[in-house]
Amino acid sequence: MKNYKIIYSVRAESQLQQIIVYIALDNKERAISYAKEIKDRITYLSNFPECGTIINSAYPNKRKLVFDDTYVIGYRIDNKKKTIRILHIKHGASIK
């Protein structure tokens, strides 16, 4: 087991909060459970950091993970420090 430390960028934390607020407009309980599901998926990366798709072969440590066919979680692996930095959590429709 690799057990990498997860670090959220300010941007990713803000985007996760925006997701929660948006879902809560319709269903507060679902917003809370959905946020937990996203965080659980991100926590999974601590043991399997390479499970995401490489974004660009020139930068193999920068990856993305699709959650619920809706959100794309961008992250960077630092094998020396044993950390995973969550760069962003974007709705798939917003990615160009």
ChimeraX attribute file (.defattr): number of C-alpha atoms within 10 A of each C-alpha:
attribute: neighborCount
match mode: 1-to-1
recipient: residues
	/A:1	6
	/A:2	11
	/A:3	14
	/A:4	21
	/A:5	16
	/A:6	19
	/A:7	15
	/A:8	15
	/A:9	14
	/A:10	12
	/A:11	13
	/A:12	20
	/A:13	16
	/A:14	14
	/A:15	16
	/A:16	18
	/A:17	13
	/A:18	13
	/A:19	18
	/A:20	20
	/A:21	15
	/A:22	13
	/A:23	16
	/A:24	14
	/A:25	9
	/A:26	10
	/A:27	12
	/A:28	14
	/A:29	10
	/A:30	13
	/A:31	19
	/A:32	14
	/A:33	12
	/A:34	16
	/A:35	16
	/A:36	13
	/A:37	14
	/A:38	17
	/A:39	12
	/A:40	11
	/A:41	16
	/A:42	21
	/A:43	17
	/A:44	15
	/A:45	22
	/A:46	19
	/A:47	14
	/A:48	14
	/A:49	24
	/A:50	17
	/A:51	12
	/A:52	17
	/A:53	14
	/A:54	18
	/A:55	15
	/A:56	10
	/A:57	9
	/A:58	8
	/A:59	10
	/A:60	13
	/A:61	20
	/A:62	22
	/A:63	23
	/A:64	22
	/A:65	21
	/A:66	17
	/A:67	17
	/A:68	11
	/A:69	9
	/A:70	11
	/A:71	20
	/A:72	20
	/A:73	22
	/A:74	21
	/A:75	28
	/A:76	20
	/A:77	22
	/A:78	15
	/A:79	12
	/A:80	6
	/A:81	9
	/A:82	14
	/A:83	18
	/A:84	23
	/A:85	18
	/A:86	23
	/A:87	20
	/A:88	21
	/A:89	24
	/A:90	19
	/A:91	16
	/A:92	14
	/A:93	9
	/A:94	8
	/A:95	8
	/A:96	4
